[in-house]
């Protein structure tokens, strides 16, 4: 998720620069870069969320039960939030692909 933070912060700075300079970002090369970057970060975010879910399954089903119930509930919640985060990233990636197709 660290790469997602860096990518999103970079896009934020680029958007702020475009707003200050009153320029449009409708360049085809830039749009392709945005689409590829969003898809790469979406796939990596899904991989991170899936790996975290795999560790949760390992703790709760394969190793018996978690001895620290409160900590395990926090871990389960963080895995659920990672998947919700991935859903929003995937929606953003699909919108970027739609913008590329729209021209």
Secondary structure as GFF3:
##gff-version 3
##sequence-region A 1 103
A	DSSP	alpha_helix	2	21	.	.	.	ID=ss1
A	DSSP	alpha_helix	28	57	.	.	.	ID=ss2
A	DSSP	pi_helix	58	62	.	.	.	ID=ss3
A	DSSP	alpha_helix	69	102	.	.	.	ID=ss4
###
